[in-house]
Amino acid sequence: MALKSTIIKAQLSLSDMDRHLYQDFNLTLAQHPSENEQRLMIRLLAYALNACDGLEFTKGLSADDEPELWHKNYSDEIELWVELGLPDEKRLKKACNKSKHVVLYTYGENNQATWWQKHQPKLYDFKNLSIYSLDFAATQALAALVDRNISLTITIQDGEVWVSSDSVNIEIKPVQLM
């Protein structure tokens, strides 16, 4: 018998001072059985960092041909493709060919620098690709916030992110690699 996804309800109060976006979101996320808490919370963080009308979670781990998040226009063209992790160059090339803009958030302990060093020369060919590195300790702290019902306040200013719950404040500084 296959394991089912865990449904997570998230309430986000977003104050993005860099983009002058102030909005509350009630989101439903499906946590795939093979998805850990860190990755789930990075998906939620990526949503906040790219929030716009029409941004939605996709099938994610369940579909090889979809990103974690995307924004499609009314003509069903992909405006924004948001990817997580350390994908291979072929996946990023495919994303860049399908979407007007691709954003990748890398994360992980001790492997981001190696991945970046290996892929960096080839990735500069993709003009519509932005890459951000997320600190392992900060994303691990985010993972501790996972619950079936999450209520977070996320503030973004000058590229820095503060994620707050009732009991914890976490500072995240995404480092733009490209």
KOLVO-879833 format. One record per residue (C-alpha): residue number from 1; residue in one letter; y, x, z. Coordinates in Angstrom, 3 decimals. Each point is the difference from the previous one (the first is absolute). Layout:
<sites>
SITE:seq:type:py:px:pz
SITE:NUM:A:Y:X:Z
...
</sites>
This chain:
<sites>
SITE:seq:type:py:px:pz
SITE:1:M:0.000:0.000:0.000
SITE:2:A:3.376:1.415:-0.997
SITE:3:L:2.704:0.450:2.562
SITE:4:K:3.097:-2.127:-0.431
SITE:5:S:3.608:1.151:0.074
SITE:6:T:1.970:-0.403:3.214
SITE:7:I:3.101:-2.144:-0.407
SITE:8:I:3.145:1.461:1.540
SITE:9:K:3.179:-2.045:0.477
SITE:10:A:3.139:2.121:0.093
SITE:11:Q:3.543:-1.013:0.811
SITE:12:L:2.527:2.582:-1.175
SITE:13:S:3.659:-0.008:0.815
SITE:14:L:1.418:2.451:-2.528
SITE:15:S:3.418:1.629:0.128
SITE:16:D:0.270:2.354:-2.966
SITE:17:M:3.503:1.404:0.286
SITE:18:D:-0.540:2.316:-2.972
SITE:19:R:-0.469:-2.984:-2.334
SITE:20:H:1.970:-2.596:2.020
SITE:21:L:-3.087:-2.162:0.353
SITE:22:Y:-0.402:-2.026:3.183
SITE:23:Q:-2.913:-2.394:-0.028
SITE:24:D:-2.919:-1.372:1.990
SITE:25:F:-3.462:-0.068:-1.562
SITE:26:N:-3.147:-1.867:1.021
SITE:27:L:-2.827:1.879:-1.692
SITE:28:T:-3.750:-0.419:-0.179
SITE:29:L:-2.067:3.114:-0.610
SITE:30:A:-3.719:0.230:-0.566
SITE:31:Q:-1.467:3.112:1.590
SITE:32:H:-2.981:1.051:-2.105
SITE:33:P:-3.027:0.996:2.148
SITE:34:S:0.309:3.595:-1.242
SITE:35:E:3.769:0.182:0.673
SITE:36:N:1.033:1.700:3.226
SITE:37:E:2.957:-1.063:2.141
SITE:38:Q:2.146:2.909:-1.150
SITE:39:R:-0.266:-1.006:-3.655
SITE:40:L:0.663:-3.658:0.825
SITE:41:M:3.204:0.900:1.823
SITE:42:I:1.101:2.306:-2.816
SITE:43:R:-0.374:-2.964:-2.369
SITE:44:L:2.248:-1.993:2.297
SITE:45:L:2.490:2.890:0.174
SITE:46:A:-0.043:0.315:-3.807
SITE:47:Y:0.781:-3.709:-0.230
SITE:48:A:3.050:0.445:2.227
SITE:49:L:1.188:3.080:-1.897
SITE:50:N:-0.192:-1.827:-3.338
SITE:51:A:0.737:-3.569:1.074
SITE:52:C:1.361:-2.215:-2.750
SITE:53:D:-0.505:-3.508:-1.319
SITE:54:G:-3.392:-0.198:-1.653
SITE:55:L:-1.567:3.041:1.671
SITE:56:E:-3.587:-0.822:0.867
SITE:57:F:-3.187:1.510:1.327
SITE:58:T:-2.804:0.283:-2.539
SITE:59:K:-3.759:0.146:0.382
SITE:60:G:0.513:3.668:0.926
SITE:61:L:-3.281:1.729:0.845
SITE:62:S:-1.926:-2.829:-1.642
SITE:63:A:1.487:0.648:-3.471
SITE:64:D:0.089:3.344:-1.808
SITE:65:D:2.638:-1.097:-2.505
SITE:66:E:2.605:-1.236:2.499
SITE:67:P:2.331:1.789:2.405
SITE:68:E:0.465:-0.847:3.672
SITE:69:L:3.224:-1.871:-0.739
SITE:70:W:1.758:-1.024:-3.134
SITE:71:H:2.997:-1.890:-1.223
SITE:72:K:-0.358:-1.826:-3.296
SITE:73:N:2.837:-1.611:-1.923
SITE:74:Y:-0.118:-3.484:-1.510
SITE:75:S:-1.530:1.416:-3.201
SITE:76:D:-2.886:1.377:2.086
SITE:77:E:1.122:3.592:-0.604
SITE:78:I:-0.443:2.339:2.953
SITE:79:E:3.390:1.114:1.289
SITE:80:L:-1.293:1.901:3.040
SITE:81:W:-3.426:1.484:0.741
SITE:82:V:-0.530:1.282:3.556
SITE:83:E:-2.920:2.332:0.598
SITE:84:L:-1.310:1.530:3.247
SITE:85:G:-2.001:3.099:0.792
SITE:86:L:-0.848:2.980:-2.158
SITE:87:P:-0.975:-1.421:-3.397
SITE:88:D:-1.042:2.085:-2.961
SITE:89:E:2.335:0.724:-2.884
SITE:90:K:-1.762:-2.481:-2.306
SITE:91:R:0.700:-2.910:2.331
SITE:92:L:3.670:0.938:0.269
SITE:93:K:0.287:0.409:-3.771
SITE:94:K:-1.512:-3.456:-0.471
SITE:95:A:2.434:-1.446:2.550
SITE:96:C:2.993:1.676:-1.657
SITE:97:N:-1.051:-1.383:-3.386
SITE:98:K:-0.364:-3.538:1.367
SITE:99:S:3.097:-0.195:2.208
SITE:100:K:3.713:0.659:-0.272
SITE:101:H:-0.008:1.810:3.351
SITE:102:V:-2.833:1.425:2.121
SITE:103:V:0.303:0.985:3.649
SITE:104:L:-2.712:1.984:1.754
SITE:105:Y:-0.194:0.438:3.776
SITE:106:T:-2.290:2.885:0.920
SITE:107:Y:-1.500:0.256:3.465
SITE:108:G:-2.802:1.750:1.810
SITE:109:E:-0.612:2.962:2.254
SITE:110:N:-0.045:3.513:-1.511
SITE:111:N:-0.622:-1.133:-3.583
SITE:112:Q:3.373:-1.143:-1.356
SITE:113:A:1.317:3.519:-0.661
SITE:114:T:-3.184:1.006:-1.818
SITE:115:W:0.101:-3.151:-2.136
SITE:116:W:3.688:0.528:-0.808
SITE:117:Q:-0.505:3.642:-0.930
SITE:118:K:-2.867:-0.902:-2.333
SITE:119:H:1.685:-2.962:-1.742
SITE:120:Q:3.693:0.876:0.098
SITE:121:P:0.297:1.731:-3.409
SITE:122:K:-1.589:-2.916:-1.875
SITE:123:L:1.856:-2.735:1.869
SITE:124:Y:3.456:1.171:-1.057
SITE:125:D:-0.810:-1.391:-3.467
SITE:126:F:0.183:-3.524:1.431
SITE:127:K:3.714:-0.867:0.067
SITE:128:N:-0.522:-3.396:1.625
SITE:129:L:-1.978:1.342:2.990
SITE:130:S:1.334:0.502:3.530
SITE:131:I:-2.148:1.635:2.682
SITE:132:Y:0.549:-0.085:3.762
SITE:133:S:-1.981:1.787:2.674
SITE:134:L:-0.598:-1.760:3.329
SITE:135:D:-0.550:1.990:3.178
SITE:136:F:-3.519:-0.303:1.368
SITE:137:A:1.022:-0.345:3.669
SITE:138:A:2.481:-2.761:-0.817
SITE:139:T:-2.506:-1.969:-2.077
SITE:140:Q:-2.610:0.405:2.741
SITE:141:A:2.502:-1.471:2.455
SITE:142:L:0.449:-2.942:-2.385
SITE:143:A:-3.759:-0.545:-0.022
SITE:144:A:0.097:-0.655:3.740
SITE:145:L:2.140:-3.102:-0.671
SITE:146:V:-2.691:-1.865:-1.930
SITE:147:D:-0.808:-3.434:1.321
SITE:148:R:-0.936:-3.287:-1.636
SITE:149:N:3.586:-1.123:0.588
SITE:150:I:2.604:2.733:-0.387
SITE:151:S:3.704:-0.426:0.632
SITE:152:L:2.142:2.965:-1.039
SITE:153:T:3.627:0.871:-0.455
SITE:154:I:0.533:2.587:-2.723
SITE:155:T:3.329:1.724:-0.423
SITE:156:I:0.710:2.324:-2.925
SITE:157:Q:3.095:2.178:-0.092
SITE:158:D:0.716:3.249:-1.863
SITE:159:G:-3.638:0.193:-1.102
SITE:160:E:-1.323:-0.132:3.565
SITE:161:V:-2.137:-2.864:1.244
SITE:162:W:-0.318:-1.391:3.509
SITE:163:V:-2.891:-2.342:0.687
SITE:164:S:0.208:-1.913:3.266
SITE:165:S:-2.343:-2.358:1.772
SITE:166:D:0.358:-1.529:3.451
SITE:167:S:-1.178:3.217:1.619
SITE:168:V:0.315:2.887:-2.492
SITE:169:N:2.639:1.629:-2.213
SITE:170:I:-1.213:2.289:-2.785
SITE:171:E:2.213:2.170:-2.166
SITE:172:I:-1.236:0.806:-3.506
SITE:173:K:1.737:2.353:-2.407
SITE:174:P:-1.524:-0.357:-3.463
SITE:175:V:0.455:3.317:-1.830
SITE:176:Q:0.742:-0.424:-3.698
SITE:177:L:-2.131:2.434:-1.978
SITE:178:M:1.029:-1.280:-3.398
</sites>
